[in-house]
């Protein structure tokens, strides 16, 4: 995330100040560092890189400045170059936690671009390498799941999504992804569990309410086919809670009411569903059957 790097940028001044005390370099070289920091704060990354490179020509092992160059390249979206500098930092100081995470972020950013371009195999490789570096990052693991899904490796995608949900219980996207997969698998209770969890975490995630509408609607039909009319009624009502205009759920509710012997309630739902041309003939036939008198049968 870009905010992660903006936070790091605000700290560069402190890191640089500390490094100046630790490195015996002349005033001219220190002036390059000072200018680089100023340009860095102004987000003039290309110019900052030039100043930092001038500093590094005299002190090539300064991990703080190497790190700063890497962040500059990252914010310029030159991820390969950013990775080169983060790896240089790690080679000198494996305990430099921020550089480790920054390297993972650069790998992630590059892999996400490859995913958008439908280059799924290299994207997956990038996500997996990023996850090996930042093993607690649920966002990276979730995106690995996306790559697996695009490659139709669904079981591995499910494993990745589940791992992401366990790593960060407040992260909604993997829950939404699991909900979509189980909906396609017609495993409606599991789909509903993950979709409702995603919605509870973040109500802004696209299509989750729509998928819940469909999952509950289809579960209602499944219960009706099994003769579980009370459960079918509950499922249909849940579907309508998410989308009152879902006529398929209205029909499902009507059929559930029929099964419970609630004729008036069933007809009420069918009358509403008549507004949808796709369902009109079907519900009119059911209404006629329910309102047929003994005289009609003679």
C-alpha positions in Angstrom: 0.0 0.0 0.0 1.2 3.5 -0.8 0.4 4.8 2.6 3.0 2.4 4.0 5.7 4.1 2.0 4.5 7.6 2.8 5.0 6.7 6.5 8.5 5.5 5.7 9.2 8.7 3.8 8.4 10.8 6.9 11.0 8.9 8.8 13.8 9.3 6.3 15.0 12.5 7.9 15.6 10.8 11.2 17.4 7.9 9.6 19.6 10.2 7.6 20.5 12.3 10.6 21.5 9.1 12.4 23.6 7.9 9.5 25.5 11.3 9.3 26.8 10.8 12.7 27.9 7.3 11.9 29.7 7.9 8.6 32.9 10.0 8.2 32.2 11.8 5.0 33.1 15.3 3.9 30.8 18.3 3.9 30.2 18.1 0.1 28.9 14.5 0.3 26.7 15.4 3.3 25.3 18.2 1.2 24.1 15.7 -1.3 22.4 13.7 1.4 20.7 16.9 2.8 19.4 17.9 -0.7 18.2 14.3 -1.3 16.2 14.4 1.9 14.6 17.8 1.0 13.7 16.6 -2.5 12.4 13.3 -1.0 10.0 15.2 1.2 8.8 17.2 -1.8 8.2 13.9 -3.6 10.7 14.8 -6.3 11.9 11.3 -6.4 14.0 11.4 -9.6 16.0 14.4 -8.3 16.3 12.9 -4.9 17.7 9.7 -6.4 20.4 11.7 -8.2 21.5 13.4 -4.9 21.5 10.1 -3.0 23.5 8.5 -5.8 26.1 11.2 -5.4 26.2 10.5 -1.7 26.5 6.7 -2.4 29.4 7.3 -4.8 31.4 8.3 -1.6 29.7 5.9 0.9 28.2 3.0 -1.0 27.4 1.0 2.1 25.1 3.4 3.8 22.0 1.3 4.3 19.8 4.2 5.2 20.5 6.0 1.9 20.3 2.8 0.0 16.9 2.2 1.5 15.8 5.8 0.6 16.8 5.2 -3.0 14.7 2.0 -3.0 11.7 3.8 -1.7 12.1 6.6 -4.3 12.1 4.0 -7.1 9.1 2.3 -5.6 7.1 5.5 -5.5 8.2 6.0 -9.2 6.7 2.5 -9.8 10.1 1.3 -10.9 9.8 -1.9 -8.8 12.7 -3.8 -10.3 15.1 -1.0 -9.4 13.5 -0.6 -6.0 14.1 -4.3 -5.3 17.8 -4.0 -6.3 18.3 -1.4 -3.5 16.2 -3.2 -0.9 18.2 -6.4 -1.6 21.5 -4.4 -1.2 20.2 -3.3 2.2 19.3 -6.8 3.2 22.7 -8.1 2.1 24.4 -5.8 4.6 21.8 -5.8 7.4 19.4 -8.7 7.4 17.8 -7.3 10.5 16.6 -4.2 8.7 12.9 -5.0 9.1 11.6 -2.0 7.1 13.8 -3.0 4.1 12.5 -6.5 4.3 8.9 -5.4 4.3 9.6 -2.8 1.5 11.1 -5.6 -0.6 8.0 -7.7 -0.1 5.8 -4.6 -1.1 7.8 -4.1 -4.3 7.5 -7.7 -5.2 3.8 -7.5 -4.5 3.3 -4.3 -6.5 5.1 -5.8 -9.5 3.1 -9.1 -9.2 -0.2 -7.2 -9.0 0.6 -5.5 -12.3 1.4 -8.8 -13.9 -1.9 -10.2 -12.6 -3.8 -7.3 -14.3 -2.0 -8.1 -17.5 -3.1 -11.8 -17.2 0.4 -13.0 -16.7 -0.7 -15.3 -14.0 2.3 -17.6 -13.6 4.9 -14.8 -13.0 2.4 -13.0 -10.9 1.9 -16.0 -8.7 5.7 -16.4 -8.4 6.0 -12.8 -7.3 3.3 -13.1 -4.7 4.8 -16.3 -3.3 8.2 -14.8 -3.0 6.7 -11.7 -1.4 4.8 -13.9 1.1 8.0 -15.8 1.9 9.6 -12.5 2.9 6.6 -11.0 4.7 5.0 -14.1 6.1 2.3 -12.3 8.1 0.9 -10.2 5.3 -2.7 -11.4 4.6 -3.0 -9.1 1.6 -0.2 -10.8 -0.2 -1.5 -14.3 0.5 -5.0 -13.3 -0.7 -3.5 -12.1 -4.0 -1.7 -15.4 -4.4 -5.1 -16.9 -4.1 -6.4 -14.7 -6.9 -3.5 -15.9 -9.1 -4.3 -19.5 -8.3 -8.0 -18.9 -9.1 -7.1 -17.3 -12.5 -5.1 -20.3 -13.3 -8.1 -22.5 -12.3 -6.2 -24.1 -9.4 -9.2 -23.7 -7.2 -8.2 -25.9 -4.3 -4.9 -23.9 -3.9 -6.9 -20.7 -4.2 -9.2 -21.8 -1.4 -6.3 -22.7 0.8 -4.7 -19.3 0.2 -7.9 -17.5 0.9 -8.5 -19.4 4.1 -5.0 -18.8 5.3 -5.5 -15.1 4.6 -8.7 -15.0 6.7 -6.8 -16.7 9.6 -3.9 -14.3 9.3 -6.1 -11.2 9.5 -9.6 -11.6 10.7 -10.4 -8.0 9.9 -9.5 -8.3 6.2 -12.7 -8.8 4.1 -11.6 -9.6 0.5 -10.6 -13.3 1.1 -13.9 -13.9 2.8 -15.7 -12.5 -0.2 -13.6 -14.6 -2.5 -14.4 -17.8 -0.6 -18.1 -16.8 -0.6 -18.0 -16.5 -4.4 -16.3 -19.9 -4.8 -18.7 -21.8 -2.6 -21.6 -20.1 -4.3 -20.4 -21.5 -7.6 -19.9 -24.9 -6.0 -23.6 -24.7 -4.8 -22.3 -25.0 -1.2 -24.7 -22.4 0.0 -24.3 -22.5 3.8 -20.5 -22.1 3.4 -21.0 -19.4 0.8 -23.3 -17.5 3.1 -20.9 -17.8 6.1 -18.0 -16.2 4.3 -20.1 -13.6 2.4 -21.8 -12.4 5.7 -18.4 -12.3 7.4 -17.1 -10.1 4.5 -20.1 -7.8 4.7 -19.7 -7.5 8.5 -16.1 -6.5 8.1 -16.6 -4.1 5.2 -20.0 -3.3 3.8 -18.4 -1.5 0.8 -17.1 -4.6 -0.9 -18.8 -4.9 -4.4 -21.2 -7.6 -5.2 -21.3 -9.2 -1.7 -24.9 -8.3 -1.1 -25.8 -9.5 -4.6 -24.1 -12.8 -3.9 -25.9 -13.2 -0.6 -29.2 -12.5 -2.3 -28.5 -15.4 -4.8 -27.1 -17.7 -2.1 -30.1 -17.4 0.1 -32.5 -17.6 -2.8 -31.0 -20.9 -4.1 -30.8 -22.3 -0.6 -34.5 -21.6 -0.3 -35.2 -23.7 -3.4 -33.0 -26.4 -2.1 -34.9 -26.6 1.2 -38.2 -26.6 -0.7 -37.1 -29.6 -2.8 -36.3 -31.4 0.5 -39.6 -30.5 2.0 -38.0 -28.3 4.6 -40.5 -25.4 4.1 -39.8 -23.5 7.3 -36.1 -23.3 6.5 -37.0 -22.4 2.9 -39.1 -19.6 4.2 -36.3 -18.2 6.4 -33.8 -18.4 3.5 -36.1 -16.7 1.1 -36.8 -13.9 3.6 -33.1 -13.4 4.1 -32.6 -13.1 0.3 -35.3 -10.5 0.1 -33.7 -8.6 3.0 -30.7 -8.0 0.7 -32.8 -7.3 -2.4 -36.5 -6.8 -2.0 -36.8 -6.7 -5.8 -35.5 -10.2 -6.3 -38.5 -11.9 -7.9 -36.9 -15.3 -7.9 -36.8 -15.1 -4.1 -40.4 -14.0 -4.1 -41.4 -17.1 -6.0 -39.2 -19.2 -3.7 -41.0 -17.7 -0.7 -44.4 -18.3 -2.3 -43.5 -22.0 -2.8 -42.3 -22.3 0.7 -45.6 -20.8 2.0 -47.5 -23.2 -0.2 -45.6 -26.1 1.4 -46.6 -24.8 4.8 -50.2 -24.5 3.7 -50.2 -20.7 3.9 -52.2 -20.1 0.8 -52.9 -16.4 1.2 -49.3 -15.6 1.9 -48.2 -17.6 -1.1 -50.6 -15.8 -3.4 -49.4 -12.4 -2.0 -45.8 -13.3 -3.1 -46.9 -14.6 -6.5 -48.9 -11.4 -7.1 -45.8 -9.3 -6.5 -43.7 -11.6 -8.8 -46.2 -11.1 -11.7 -44.4 -7.7 -12.3 -41.5 -9.7 -13.7 -42.4 -10.9 -17.2 -40.0 -13.9 -16.8 -42.1 -15.2 -13.9 -45.5 -13.9 -14.9 -46.9 -17.0 -16.6 -45.4 -19.3 -13.9 -46.9 -17.5 -11.0 -50.3 -16.9 -12.7 -50.6 -20.7 -13.1 -49.8 -21.2 -9.5 -52.3 -18.6 -8.4 -55.0 -20.3 -10.5 -54.2 -23.6 -9.0 -54.4 -22.2 -5.5 -57.7 -20.3 -6.1 -59.4 -23.1 -8.0 -62.8 -24.0 -6.5 -64.7 -27.2 -6.6 -66.9 -25.8 -9.3 -63.9 -25.2 -11.5 -63.1 -28.9 -11.4 -66.5 -30.1 -12.4 
